[in-house]
Amino acid sequence: MSPTTASLSRRTLVGGAAFAALAVAGPARGTAEAASHDEVPWEPVPEQVPVTEYQVPVSGGGSLWCWDTGGDGETIVLLHPGSGSGESWPYQQPVLAGAGFRVVGYSRRGAYGSVAGTEAETDTASGDLDTLADHLGLDRFHLSGSAAGGPVAVDYALSHGDRLRSLTVSGSIMGIRDAEYEELTSALQPDPFDLPVDFKELGPSYRGGDRDGVAAWLAINARARTSDAFAQPFAQDITWAALETLTVPVQLITGDADLYSPPSVMRLNAEHLRNVETHVVREAGHNPHWEQPAAWNRLLIAFLRRHRGRKP
């Protein structure tokens, strides 16, 4: 793998085997903002900016594949969904860099390009993120976690909140362990929840409107998990009471067709955060950053700019 600048259509992206082949927006608390266009465009992948790639060593013989746009702007770190990897951000990489931010994405242990290492000797996923931040010399940074990246982001905020300028969590149940909450979220899904991954994770409007985009997303998903993957524990007990201790500004985003964290569940979690704003992205499921990237990017960039220069 090597740094690249590419301009590829979605059809080209489907056949790519690495990130190097990828053609790789706020109201007050309790409000919601939808995508504000009458006709939703299914967007081509934008031309990517050059990146530097690293393998960052972590405990137990593991390593994290990381890409970094560099630059002098404040850093935003992107935490991928469980259905994806560090490859999941072609719609964000050039847009966030163009907005003046240093953009960092990486694959967690057991995801594309990374090495899981020995399970008995590994750190938590949030501990790995702290190791990566040290390795890259990040003093303070913005953090955004999508879907399964959301619990890691919340765990990091609870463990190392003094390093965060802001926290965005998108399309995520957030790892909350309160019995009432687990009962609620379990009731939203059939048992077993044995459905095609694109049906579970992409909204019906997107699946019906952009078959090439669905194929591109599925291609990333197909190579996302490695054979040495295993689940890592959390460093903190993530509960509503724990969320209430957070002082970092938090943005919660979800799609209106998210099967895991619909808008009602997002608003429930927002009630337990001190400094929060919420947004709903129209015509999107569990991956609004992929399904409706223009709307999602506008929300993220506006939030980052509002908290630019914040010192925890």
Residue, then its C-alpha position, 0 to 999 in steps of 0.5 A: m500500500s502506498p499514498t495515493t491521489a485518485s479520482l475513481s467512479r463508484r464502479t471502479l471503486v467496487g473492484g479496488a482492493a485497498f484504500a490506495a485504490l479508492a477514489v477516497a454541518g448546528p442547532a441547540r440541544g434536542t433539535a434535529e436537522a434533515a438533509s435539506h435538498d428536494e431531490v437527493p443526489w447519489e454522489p460520486v466518490p470525490e478525488q482523494v488528497p494524498v495520504t501518508e500510511y503507517q502501521v502503528p504498533v500496539s500491545g500483544g504484537g498487534s498493529l493498526w493500519c492508519w492513513d493521515t492527510g497531514g497538514d497544520g489544521e486541527t486533527i479529526v480522527l475517524l472511527h469506522p463501523g463494524s461493517g467497515s474499516g479504515e477504507s470506509w471514509p472516501y467521502q470524508q477524507p478530501v472534504l474534511a482536508g479541504a475544510g482545513f483539518r488534518v484527517v486520520g483514519y485507521s482500522r481497529r484490530g481485526a479490520y482491513g490492513s491491521v493485525a489483531g495480535t494476541e488476545a490475552e495481551t491486548d489493550t482495549a480499543s480505546g487504549d489502542l486509540d490513545t496509543l495511536a494518538d501518542h504515536l502521531g503526536l496528537d495533543r488534542f483532537h476531534l473524534s468521530g465514531s460511526a456505528a460500532g466505532g461509537p462505543v469506542a469513541v464514548d469509551y475514549a471520551l470517558s477515559h481520556g476526555d482531556r484530549l478531546r476538543s469534540l465528540t461526534v457519534s453517528g448511527s450508534i447504540m453507543g455501548i450503553r449497558d443499562a438494562e432498560y436500554e439494552e431491553l429497548t434496543s433488543a426489542l427493535q430487532p428480531d431474534p435472530f437478527d439474521l438478515p443481509v448486511d446491506f439490508k441491516e445497515l443501509g436504508p431502503s431509499y439508498r438501496g433502491g436509489d444507488r445500486d453502484g453505491v451499495a456494491a461499493w459499500l459491500a466490497i469494503n464490507a467483504r474485506a473489512r474483517t480479518s481472520d484473526a479478529f476478536a472483540q476487545p473489552f471496554a475500559q469503562d462501564i458505559t451507562w447513562a450515569a457515565l454519560e452524564t459526567l462528560t463535559v466534552p461537546v457531543q454531536l449525535i447524528t442518525g439516519d431516519a431509517d436506522l434499524y439500530s439507533p433510530p431518532s427516538v433512541m438517539r434523543l433518549n441518549a441525548e437526555h443524558l448528555r450535558n452539552v449535546e446537539t442532535h441531527v437526523v439525516r433524511e433517507a439514510g440508515h445506519n451509515p449516513h456518512w456513506e449514504q448521504p455524505a454531503a449532509w453528514n459532512r456539513l453537519l460534522i464540519a460545522f460542529l468541528r468549526r464551532h469547537r475549533g480551538r477548544k481546550p478540554 
